[in-house]
Amino acid sequence: MLARTERRLHLASRTRAGDGHGVASELTEPELRVLRLLPGTLSQREIGEALYISLNTVKSHAHSIYRKLNVDSRDQAVERARALGLL
């Protein structure tokens, strides 16, 4: 699954490289675990509890996800991840 994600992000980076907004880069497995829970109704605190990680770790992963997907919000991250086939 990680190899498939890497391929999709690599393809996305090629298609978006010229848009001036940066390039999506590889998401780590912990980031992918957080990303999979973003479409639901769980708060960041509840995501942390579900994954047995701290709230600060969830926030750190979310920030990294947003940066790598070149988005500014949870909704945008979910939309971009769906477009890339990550969700």
Beta strands, then each sheet from edge to edge (+ up, - down):
end
